[in-house]
């Protein structure tokens, strides 16, 4: 199961190049669900999938896979040694 709860991601926050890619995104998928993600350029499709994959942390919200919030796993990957 995958659950995305109130996820937000902004790139270059506080600069003239600030871009909000995700703003309060919610999604719940159960085992066996089949989903197609569609949208125009800059709609946040890749940002959402990269956040779920752990490429970068989100600014706000939770990403839960099989009942575990992956943000705790991302901290271990992104924190300096």
Secondary structure, 3 states (H helix, E strand, C coil): CEEEEEEEEEECCCCCCCEEEEEEEEEEECCCCCCCCCCCCCCCHHHHHHHHHCCCCCCEEEEEECCEECHHHHHHHHCCC
